[in-house]
Amino acid sequence: MSSNNLKNLSANALQLVANQVFGLVIFYILSTTLSKDGFGQINLALAILLSAFNILSCGIDQLIIKKIAAGDDKQSALSLYITHTLFTGLVFYGILVAVLFVFPHPPTIYNLLLLIGIGKLMTYLSTPYKQAASGLELFKLLAWLSIISNFVRCILLVVFLFLHRLDLYTIVAIFIIGDTLEFVLGVPLFKKWAKIPIAIKWDKTNYVNLVREALPQIGVVLITSSLARFDWIFIGFILSAAKLAEYSFAYKLFEIATLPLLAIAPLLIPRFTKMFKQDEVNTDGLKFLIRMEMILAAFTVLLLNVYWAPVIDWLTHNKYGTVNINTIFILSLCLPLLYIENFFWTIFFAQGRLKMILNAFMVTLAVNIAGDIVLIPIYKNEGAAIAFLLACIAQIVFYLNKNTLPELKKTGQPLIICTICALCSGFATKAIFADNWLVIPTAILGYLALLIITGQLQLKDRQRLKAIIG
């Protein structure tokens, strides 16, 4: 492994681990301190705001990474995206405020939208600097830019918890402070390390060209934003805030379980972009990479299910463990699918096949929304998890059909084999041992044994892993 790649991976992994730790502490404090209704209301407001700001990005965020990685004019690209975030962000929040004058006595959820929206606007305005740092492969800078908000929120929440001064609106104020500091401190950090002058210049011609180039990606963003939080919003309005609290708890732990994918994904975009631009595609390396990702993803499935009920019930005083056992099992089955989705999405994005990606997400969105509408009223939170699983399967099938590299046609094999190995090991171990503390080491050993037997794990893999990363 080259020294530069090792530093990038280490910095990116470190900030992700730190962010997940801080986020987990924040999440734990909120879920155990607030009632299920209060916790559900905050999550509903966050779901709406995050979806809105993701849509406002118009897909330009990913396009900026690609342009900078490909060697385009860095200052011009950054300036265009800063202009975009300022204009769209301020207009969106202005509309939120204007609605307040039309309806002077809004419900609690709208008040939360307005207040939390201040912080999320600051986070949105910080996006150009994070994306530029990623495109420049300055992952140490990206780590600092990404960690500020969660660090501040975590510290303040812990302090106010010990002071017994934590309530719904104190929590909202802490969120605003953390998000605002991310922007206030992030800009000077970027100027110092990236060495790119920050200049906001209106360039109509280049901005229109940028938006046109991003048009196919805009559709993807609309769809992915809907996919990411439609189930939360639907549960919050159709069922109840309490049911959303239960589902969002399971989904948050599911998102935390994607930590390895979050560490890998930012590294793939610039590397795949350069690989396809130079027409030097190492298909053997790509096949090996996806097999390693499947081993890691299925291992996460195993860990997530083996200790879910006993650990979560103990941590949350029986609020979110057993009640979510079926939901987390279904969601965990999506993990290997998400790895393959990201793998093919990055390849297609690097190839410039944005319209095809849009079509894939349209199919996925249709399956997910139809599943939510049909299944949530019947099966409640488990229905939302099933709908998400079906949507992931639909996207994988679409990607495999549109893949133009013949060597990657059988990518589904390691996915199926590794997942079955994890499930067999987990179910068998839990059936044999009553003592929970004996389950996890035995399940891991069983999983490794099954991987070796099925040929998914080989002695020469260590050297091949070094070769593909280096």
N, C-alpha and C positions, 0 to 999 in steps of 0.2 A: 504494500500500500504506500503510495507517495505521501511525503510529509504534508503537502498542501491538502490532499484529500482527507488525510487523517485529522488535520486541524479543523477542516470544514465539518466533517462528520461529528467530531467531538464537540465543537461549539454548538452545532445545531441540536445534537442530542442532549447536551447539557441544559440549554435553554428550554427544551421541551420537557425534560424531567423536572426542572425547577418550576416551570409554569404549571405542570400537572400537579406537582406537590402543593404549590400555593393554591391552585384552583381546587384541589381536593379538600384542603383545609377550609377554604371559603365555602365550598359546597356543603361540607359536613356541618359547619357552624349554622348556615342558613337552614338546612334541612332539619336539624335537631332543635334549633332555637325557635323558629317560626312554626305556626300551626300549618297543617297541610293546605288550608285555604290561602294563607299568606304566602307560603312558598310557591304555591301554584300560580298566584297572581303575578309575582315577580317573574317567574319563568314564562308566563304568557306575554308579559310586556317585553321581555328580552327576545322572545321568539319573533314577535312582530317587528321590533326594531332591527334585529340582526338580518332578518329577511329583507327589510326595506333597504338597508344600507348595502347589502350584497347586490341587490338589483340595481341600485344607483351607480355601482362601480362599472356597470355595462360591459364587464369582461375585460376592461382596459387594464386592470391590475395584472392579469396573467400575460397580456400582450406586452406590457412594459418590461416584464422579466425577460421575455423572449427577445425583444428588440435590443435591450442592453446586453444580454448574453451574446447576441449575434454581432455586436460591435457597432450598432447604430449610434447616432449622436446622443450621448447620455444626457447632457444638459437640456436639450430640446425635448426629449422624451419625458424627463422628469417635470419640466415646466408645464407641458401639456396636461399631464396627469394631475398636478397640483391645481391647475386652473379648473379642471373637471371636478375634482372633489370639493373645492371651495364653492363653485356655482351650484352643483346638485345638492350638496349637503345643506347649505344655507337656505336654498329654496324649499327643500323638504321640511326642515324644521320650522321655517316661516309658515308653511301651510298648517303644521300642527298647532302653532300658536294662534293662527287666524281662526281655526275651528273653535277655539276656546271662546272667542268673542261671539260666535254664532250660538254656541251652547254653553252659557256661563256656569251651568251646574252639571258638569260631566260626571260619569261614574268613576269609581276608584281606579279602575284599570287605565282610564285616560289620563288621570293625574300622574300615575306611575309612568305612562308613556312619555309625558312631557318632561318629567324630572330625569328619568334614566336616559331619555333621549339627548340631554345635554352632554352627558358623558360619552354616549355612543357616537355623537357627532364629532367629538374630539378624537376618538379612536379612528373614525373614518378619515379625518383630516391627516392622521398619522400614516395612513396606508401607503401613500406614494414613496415615503422614505424606506419603509420596510421592503416594498417590492423592488426598489432600486438596489437596496443592499443585497437582496437575494440574487438579482440579475448580475451584480458585480461579484457574486460569490464571497461577499464579506459577511460570513456567517457569525463571526464574533460580534460585529456591529448589530446584525439582525437579532442576536441573542439579547443584547442590552435593550434594543428598541422594544422587543416583545415582552420583556420581563417586568418592566417598570410598573404597569398598572396592577398586575396580579400581586406583586410584592407589596405595594402600598396598601391595597385592599386587605390583604391577608394580615399584615401587621396591625392595621387599625381595627379590624374586626376582632382580633384576639385581645387587644387592649380594652375595647369597649365591652367585650364579653366578660372579662375579669372584673370590670367596673360595674357589671350588671346594669349597663345603660344601653342595651341593644334592643331596638324595636324596628318596625318596618321602615320608617322614614329615616332613622339613623343609618340603617343599612343602605338606603338609597343615596344618602349624602356621601357615604364612604365610597360608593361606586362612582359617583360624579368626580370626587377628588382624585381617585386612582386613574380614571380615564383621562382627566384633564392634565395630570402630571405626565402621562405618557406622551402627550403632544408637546407640552411646554419644555420638557427635558429632552425629548427625542430629536427635535430639530437641531439644537446645537451639537448634540452627539453626532448626528449625521454629517453636519458641516465639517466637523473636526476630522472624522475618520474617512469619509467617502471622497473628500477633496473635490466635490462637484459644486460649483456655485448655484445657489438657490435663487432663481429669478422667475418671477411670474410675468410672463409676456403673452398677450393675446395674439395668437397666430391662427387666424380663421382658416386659412388654406390647409395647414398641417393638422389642425384639430379636426376638420371635416374629414380629411383623409384617414386620420386615426380612427374616428368613429365608424367610417365605412369599412375599414379593415376589421374592426371589432364586431361588425353587425352579426355574423354567424355566432360569435361568442356571446353576444347579448342574449340571444335566445337560450344558450346554455346556462347563463347566469340566472335568467328568469326561472328556468326549470330546476336548476340545482337549489336555488333559494326556496322554491316551493317544496322540493323533496326534503330539504333539511329540516324545515319546521312546520310544514303543513299539518302533519299529524298532531304536533303540539297545539297549534291554534285550533284545529278541529276538535280535539279532545277538550280543550279549555272552554269552548263555546257550546259544544254539543252535550258533553257529559258534565263535568264540574271541575272547579279549581283543584279539589282534593284528588280527583283521579289524574289530573295533569301532574300534580305533585308526585304521585306514585310513578307514573310513566316517565316523567322527566328525570327522576332519580335513577331509574334503571338505565335510561338512555345516556345520562351523563357518565355513569360508570362504564357503559359500552363505549362511549367516545374516548374515555381515558384508556381503555384497552387498545385503542388504535394508536397509542403512543409510538410504537416502532414504525408504523406506516408514516406518521407525521415526521419522524426523523429522516426517513428515506426519501419521501416525495420531493422536497425542495431540491435535493441533490440531483434528481433525475432529469428535471427540465433542462437546465443548461447543458448537462452531459449528453442527453439524447439529442438536443438541438444541434450541438456540434457534430455528433456522430452522423446524423442524417444529412447535415449540410455538406459534410466532407465525403459522403457516400461510402463510409467505412462501417458497415453494419456487422457486428459480431453476433450472429444468430445463436451460436453455441453458448456464448456468454449470456445472452438474453434468456435462453432456456434454463440455464443454470440459475440465473438470478431469480426467476419466477419460482423455481423449485425451492430455493432457500426461503423465499418469501412465504410460500405455502406452509413450509415446516414451522416457521415462526408464527404465522397466523393461526394455524391449527393448535399450536401449543398454547396460545392465548385463549382459544376456545376452551381448552381443557382446564386451565387455571380458573377461568371466570366461573365455570359451572361447579367445579368440585367444592369450592368453599363459599359459594354465594350465600345460601340461607344462614348457616351458623355464624359467619363473620358479620354479615350485614345486619342481621337481627340483633346481634350483640352490640354493634356500634350505634345503631339507631333506636335501641330500646324497643325492638319488635315493630317498628313503624314501616320499614321498607324492604325487609328481607323476604320472608315467606310469601308475602302478598305479590312479589315480583318474580318469583322463581320461574314461572312459565314464560313471562315476558323476556327475561334476560336470556333464557335458553334459546328462544327464537331469534332474538337480536344477535346473539353470539354466532349463530350460523352464518350471519352476513359478513363476518370479519374476513374470511378468506376471499369472499367475493369482492370486497372493497379493495383488497390488495391487487387483484387481477384487473379490476376496473381502472385503478390508478395507473397500473403498468401500461395497459393499452391506450388509455387516455393520453398519457405522456408521449407514447409513440406517435399516435395520430396527430397530437398537437404539434410535435416537432416536425412532422411531415407536412403540416399546414392544412390538414383535412378537417377544417373547422365546420364545414357544412355537414359532413358525415357525423361529427361529434354532436352537432345540434339534433340531427335526426335520432341519434341514439338516446339522447336525453328526453326527446319528445315521447318516444316509446316508453321510456322509464317513468316519466311523469304520468302518462296516461294510466299505466298499470298501478302506480302508487296511489293516485287520487281515487281511481275507481275502487281499489282495494280498501282505502280508508273509508270512503262513503258507504260501501257495502258492509265491511267487516267491523268497524268500530261500534256502530249501534248494536251489533249482535254480540261480539266477543270483547268489546271494550278495549282495554290496553293491549291484550293479546292480539286482537284484530289489527291494531296499528302495527304491531311487530310483524305479523304475517304479511301485511301489505308491503312493508318495507323489504322483507325477504323476497317476495315475488318480484318487486321492482328491480332488485339487485340481480336476480336470475335473468330477467328480461334483458337487462343491459349487457350482461356477460354474453348471452346468446347472440345478441346483435353485434357486439364487438368481434366475436369469433367468426361470424359470417362475413364481416367486412374486412377482416385482417388480410393483408396482401403478402405477408411473409409466410410461405408454405411451412417453414420449419416450426412455426408457432401454432399450427393448427391443433395440435394435441395438448394445448396448455391446460385444458380441463382435467387431464389425467392426474397430475399431482394435486390439484385442488380436491378432487373426490377422494383420492387415496389418503392424503394427509388428514382430511377431516374425519374420515371413517376411522382411521387409527386413533385419533384423539377421542372420539366418541366411545369407541369400544373400550379403550383403556379407562376412561372415566366411569362409564357405567359398570364395568366389571369390578373395578376397585371399590366403588361405593357399595356394590352388592356383597362383596366379600368382607369388608372391614366396617365394623360399627364405630370404631374410634376415628373421629375426623382427622386427628393428627397423624394417623398412619396412612390416610388416603392419598395425600398429595405426593409424598416421595414415591410411593408404590405406583401411583398413576403416571408419574413422570418416567420412571424406569420402564413401565409397560409401554408407554408411548414411544420411547426411544427404541425399544426392542422391535416393535411393530414397524417402525420406519426402516430399520435395518433389514428386516425380513422382506419388506416390500420393495427394497431397493431405492427408497427415497433419500436415505442417508448412507453415504459411502465414505470410505477411508480417505479417498483422494479429494474430498470436498473442501478441506481446509486450504489446500494449496490453490485450488481453482477459485475459491472465494477471494484470496489475496490477489490473484491475477486479474479478476474482473473489476475489483474496486481500485486497484492500484493504477 
